Amino acid sequence: MGKCLIKSLNPAEIQLENIFQVMEHFNFSKDMAAAIVGGPKKLEELIAAGKIYANKSTNAQNSKWKCNAAQVLRHCRNMRK
C-alpha cells in the first residue's frame, strides 16, 4: 500500500510547492513582477483581482511597490518557445 502512495506523488510538483513556500517571504519590485507576469497591464489586472498582493512602503508618490514573490511566480507567463 505504501508503494502506491509514493508513485502517486509528483516530485516536481512537491518541489515547486516548496519553492512557493520559501518565496512567500520575499518581494519583487513592480518592474520585475511585470516582466515575470507578462507586462504592467497584466500585473495591474492581477493586483486588482486580488491574485497578487502589492503594497507601497510609504504613501509618497515615488515610493517603490513591493509584490509578493510567490504570488507573482504562480502567475508567471509561459516563457517556452
TILOKE-913801 format. One record per residue (C-alpha): x, y, z. Coordinates in Angstrom, 1 decimal, always signed. Example, Ala and Ser with C-alpha at 12.3 -4.5 7.8 and 13.67 -1.06 7.14 Angstrom:
east_north_up
+12.3_-4.5_+7.8
+13.7_-1.1_+7.1
***
This chain:
east_north_up
+0.0_+0.0_+0.0
+2.9_+2.4_+0.7
+4.3_+1.9_-2.8
+1.1_+3.1_-4.4
+1.2_+6.3_-2.4
+4.8_+7.0_-3.3
+4.1_+6.5_-7.0
+1.1_+8.9_-7.0
+3.2_+11.8_-5.6
+4.7_+14.1_-8.2
+8.2_+15.1_-7.0
+8.3_+18.1_-9.4
+5.0_+19.4_-8.0
+6.3_+19.0_-4.4
+9.5_+20.8_-5.2
+7.6_+23.6_-6.9
+5.3_+24.0_-3.9
+8.4_+24.1_-1.6
+9.7_+27.0_-3.8
+6.4_+28.9_-3.4
+6.5_+28.4_+0.3
+10.1_+29.9_+0.5
+9.2_+32.8_-1.8
+6.2_+33.8_+0.4
+8.8_+35.8_+2.5
+10.2_+37.7_-0.5
+9.1_+40.6_-2.7
+9.7_+41.7_-6.3
+9.7_+45.3_-7.5
+6.9_+46.3_-9.7
+9.1_+46.3_-12.8
+10.4_+42.8_-12.0
+6.9_+41.4_-11.3
+5.6_+43.0_-14.5
+8.4_+41.3_-16.5
+7.5_+37.9_-14.9
+3.7_+38.0_-15.4
+3.7_+39.5_-18.9
+3.7_+43.3_-18.6
+2.5_+46.1_-16.5
-1.1_+45.9_-17.6
-1.3_+42.2_-16.8
+0.3_+42.9_-13.4
-2.3_+45.6_-12.6
-5.1_+43.3_-13.6
-3.8_+40.6_-11.2
-3.4_+43.1_-8.4
-6.9_+44.5_-9.0
-8.3_+40.9_-9.0
-6.7_+40.2_-5.6
-4.5_+37.5_-7.1
-1.2_+39.3_-6.3
-0.7_+41.3_-3.1
+1.2_+44.5_-3.7
+1.9_+47.5_-1.4
+4.0_+50.6_-1.1
+6.3_+51.0_+1.9
+5.2_+54.7_+2.2
+2.5_+56.9_+0.8
+5.0_+59.0_-1.1
+4.3_+59.3_-4.8
+7.8_+57.9_-5.8
+7.9_+55.1_-3.2
+8.6_+51.6_-4.5
+5.9_+48.9_-5.0
+6.6_+45.5_-3.4
+4.8_+42.5_-4.9
+4.6_+39.1_-3.2
+7.1_+36.9_-5.0
+5.3_+33.6_-4.5
+2.0_+35.0_-6.0
+3.9_+36.6_-8.9
+5.6_+33.3_-9.7
+2.2_+31.5_-9.5
+1.0_+33.8_-12.3
+4.1_+33.9_-14.5
+3.7_+33.9_-18.2
+4.6_+31.0_-20.4
+8.2_+31.6_-21.4
+8.6_+28.4_-23.5
+9.2_+28.8_-27.2
***
